[in-house]
């Protein structure tokens, strides 16, 4: 396809700023490559795209860090339970001797 009056649009993919073009901004329009331009994926300026994706990545990192902390706490609790069960096992073995 060709566009008579190309308008620049920006997105970020895998941390890289991508510039493409459209003939009309906003959803449900498409880029020159045929991608649907959802309002949270394509932006009129580089700054808007970068700002949006910096916020998205920051939120994602925070969520993953929280999830990691929860898993680390679970692991710590499991380690404590293993130690307690090993103590019980040793005590039972000593009683049985």
C-alpha positions in Angstrom: 0.0 0.0 0.0 1.0 3.6 -0.5 -0.2 6.5 1.6 -0.8 9.9 0.0 -0.3 11.9 3.2 1.8 9.7 5.6 1.5 10.5 9.3 4.2 9.2 11.6 3.3 6.9 14.4 5.6 5.4 17.0 5.6 2.3 19.1 8.1 0.3 21.2 8.9 -3.3 20.5 11.4 -5.2 22.7 12.8 -1.9 24.0 13.3 -0.4 20.6 11.5 2.7 19.3 9.8 2.0 16.0 8.6 4.6 13.6 6.0 3.7 11.0 3.3 5.6 9.1 -0.5 5.8 8.8 -3.0 7.8 6.8 -5.2 8.5 9.9 -4.4 8.5 13.6 -6.1 6.3 16.2 -8.1 3.1 16.5 -9.3 1.3 14.4 -6.9 2.5 11.7 -3.8 0.6 10.6 -0.1 1.3 10.0 1.4 1.1 6.5 2.4 -2.4 7.5 -1.2 -3.4 8.3 -0.9 -3.3 12.1 -4.1 -2.2 14.0 -3.2 0.9 15.9 -4.6 0.4 19.4 -4.5 3.5 21.5 -2.1 1.9 24.0 0.4 0.7 21.3 0.8 3.5 18.8 1.5 7.2 19.5 1.7 10.4 17.5 5.1 11.3 19.1 8.3 9.6 20.1 8.0 11.0 23.6 4.4 9.7 24.1 5.5 6.2 23.0 8.6 6.2 25.2 6.7 7.6 28.2 4.0 5.0 27.9 6.4 2.1 27.6 8.7 3.3 30.4 5.6 3.3 32.6 4.5 -0.1 31.4 7.9 -1.7 31.9 8.3 -0.1 35.3 4.9 -1.5 36.4 5.8 -4.9 35.0 9.2 -5.0 36.8 7.4 -4.0 40.1 4.9 -6.8 39.6 7.6 -9.3 38.9 9.7 -8.2 41.9 6.7 -8.6 44.2 6.0 -12.0 42.8 9.7 -13.0 43.2 9.6 -11.8 46.8 6.5 -13.9 47.5 8.2 -17.0 46.0 11.4 -16.4 48.0 9.3 -16.2 51.1 7.6 -19.5 50.2 11.1 -21.1 49.6 12.3 -19.8 53.0 9.2 -21.3 54.7 9.7 -24.6 52.9 13.3 -24.7 54.1 12.2 -24.1 57.7 9.7 -26.9 57.4 12.3 -29.3 56.0 14.6 -28.5 58.9 11.8 -29.1 61.4 10.9 -32.4 59.7 14.5 -33.5 59.8 14.7 -32.7 63.5 11.5 -34.8 64.1 13.0 -37.7 62.0 16.2 -37.6 64.0 14.4 -37.6 67.3 12.3 -40.5 66.2 15.3 -42.4 65.1 17.0 -41.8 68.5 14.0 -43.0 70.4 13.8 -46.1 68.2 17.4 -47.1 68.9 
